[in-house]
Amino acid sequence: MRGLAGSFIESRSGSFAPILVLAMIPLITAIGFSVDYTSGVQTRSTEQAALDAAILSITTMETASTKPQRQVVLQDTYRENGGRGAATLNSFDVSANGTATALAEASFPMPTVFMQIARIPTVAIGVSSAVNKAPALVEATFKVTGVSGYWNKTMTLYGTTFGAKEEDRKPLMTIDYKYGGGTDPKGYGTTTVSKIDSLGVPTVVQTQVCKVGKKAPDGVTLNTDKFGTKYYCVDTMSPGNAAGASINVSQMAGLNLQMYVQQGNPQYLNTNDPNTSNRLYSGLKASETAAIDYKETETGQIVDIFGLVPCGQTAYQAWEDGGNSVPAPVGNADFFYNVTGRCDFNKRPNNTRLTQ
């Protein structure tokens, strides 16, 4: 027996080699399939990430872009992010309320290495992505409800267009208050709300004149402030602007509010300055008859103006001009107005999420 085994091992006839090769084929095939499978998983991960980036990119294009135009950007962005093969935009729809949805897919015939042994030259890699983009603020309508104080002050709404630098921001609206003089404890005067066009030309939309007096003109409400002073305010709205100053912000990537207080310290208060944004109060009403739930901006915060104005709802804002230290109750504020937002589909990337 020992001699037979030795003869088998030392045999030069070649009969053992084919048997060994045949025995190793399943092992080599299994290892090869594993390598190709791992490569397929990695490729699919890359394709998915590239398609996700591509579908997100087409939601920030101009709102009037056509589906073929978005298809071109989808494919280009897909390739730029490492995607191979073809990316296809199956749908891009905007509903009546401005919600946008999109669906895309990509496919790539990945060449195999070891699986060609089993006559499988390629493996189809397919991925899909879907996105949902909620409506964003495209128009904000401002209307003054009451301004007081001995200090003159001006609030300005600034906008930064898509692709522009923040230092290139433009004024879109001003609310200017001038103290009218007098001996009342609080001080009342004239407030002027103006829209500013692209050339920097202002157009007056609202004028509010507040005076101290124990009797108000017919149809005007007589108010009492926290000092017990009787006063009334008369509003004059320009024709066609009863709701207030409507500002188109659909082309704005950023918005910020600035309060300039002539005698203040500091003189400039900005919503994008964490050191002075705490002078701004904002709130909503739970119902028409409910009180406004004002909240003071926390110290150190940068305020997202887009986030303060909900879609189709009135928001309320107020400023403390610097005469009192903060934090302080909203009753100490001197500058009150409301903002009504209108939302629709636009280029801003906020409120966009992958759903598949």
HELIX and SHEET records of a PDB file:
HELIX    1   1 ARG A    2  ILE A    9  1                                   8    
HELIX    2   2 PHE A   16  SER A   57  1                                  42    
HELIX    3   3 ILE A   58  THR A   60  5                                   3    
HELIX    4   4 LYS A   67  GLU A   80  1                                  14    
HELIX    5   5 MET A  115  ALA A  118  5                                   4    
HELIX    6   6 GLU A  166  ASP A  168  5                                   3    
HELIX    7   7 SER A  277  ARG A  279  5                                   3    
HELIX    8   8 ILE A  305  LEU A  308  1                                   4    
HELIX    9   9 VAL A  330  ASN A  332  5                                   3    
SHEET    1   A 4 ALA A  86  VAL A  94  0                                        
SHEET    2   A 4 ALA A 100  PRO A 111 -1                                        
SHEET    3   A 4 THR A 122  LYS A 133 -1                                        
SHEET    4   A 4 THR A 352  LEU A 354 -1                                        
SHEET    1   B 6 ALA A 245  ASN A 248  0                                        
SHEET    2   B 6 ALA A 136  VAL A 147 -1                                        
SHEET    3   B 6 PHE A 335  ASP A 344 -1                                        
SHEET    4   B 6 THR A 314  TRP A 319 -1                                        
SHEET    5   B 6 LEU A 280  GLY A 283 -1                                        
SHEET    6   B 6 LYS A 295  GLU A 296 -1                                        
SHEET    1   C 8 LEU A 222  THR A 224  0                                        
SHEET    2   C 8 LYS A 230  MET A 237 -1                                        
SHEET    3   C 8 PRO A 202  VAL A 212 -1                                        
SHEET    4   C 8 GLY A 189  ILE A 196 -1                                        
SHEET    5   C 8 LYS A 170  TYR A 179 -1                                        
SHEET    6   C 8 LYS A 153  THR A 161 -1                                        
SHEET    7   C 8 MET A 252  VAL A 261 -1                                        
SHEET    8   C 8 TYR A 268  ASN A 270 -1                                        
END                                                                             
